[in-house]
Amino acid sequence: MTRYVALLGSINVGGNRLTMADLRWAFEREGLEGLETVVASGNLLFDYDERPLEGLEDLFAHVLRDRFDIDTFAAVRDRAAVAEAIEGNPFTGIGADNLVHTLFLEREPDPAAFAKLAADHATRGPEKLAIGPRSLYIDFVEGVAGSKLSSAFIERRLGCRGTARNVRSIARILAKMS
């Protein structure tokens, strides 16, 4: 069995309220084992036979839509990918842990789309951006709340959805995966 985390997008924000107990219950019914939530924002640890991540991501999206009427996606990652989200993030250790994020993407970002995102954002704010494996690294420098670098802005330019976690949250997830 491999330990994974499903990072669910849009859970407990924007009206998509869901208790972590209900979330665990739904995925126990799907045969996932070792279910554990980390922080009440859609981080679900689980054990499962090793298989392609896309199949697991599809399973999460289907169950969330079918059982809870929530149209979202899940970024499923193994322990190595979660560690990479901290170690590979060039802003880790430079910016504040609550302001440095990894946006976990549903697929590998196209370098040309990333270049467009960076160019379009260059005059909008102080945020720093870097591309990673199936991810975007962001240092929000002055805070997330007032940033013009919104999920919608990013998703339109990259052509894919993402769900962000800050370094502090990722470290908590990683510790629980060990």
Number of C-alpha atoms within 10 A of each C-alpha: 10 11 19 25 27 21 26 24 24 20 23 15 11 7 9 14 13 17 13 20 10 12 20 19 13 17 18 14 9 11 10 16 17 14 17 18 19 18 12 12 19 23 25 24 25 22 18 14 11 12 10 9 16 14 11 19 19 15 16 23 19 18 17 22 14 11 11 15 11 19 15 18 25 30 28 26 19 19 18 11 17 21 18 13 28 23 13 16 23 19 24 21 12 10 18 18 18 16 21 29 30 31 23 27 24 19 16 15 19 15 11 11 15 19 15 14 19 18 11 13 18 13 9 11 14 16 21 17 21 16 21 19 15 18 23 24 25 24 26 25 18 14 14 16 9 10 14 14 18 11 13 12 13 21 14 12 18 23 14 15 20 27 23 23 20 22 24 16 17 21 17 12 23 21 11 15 19 7
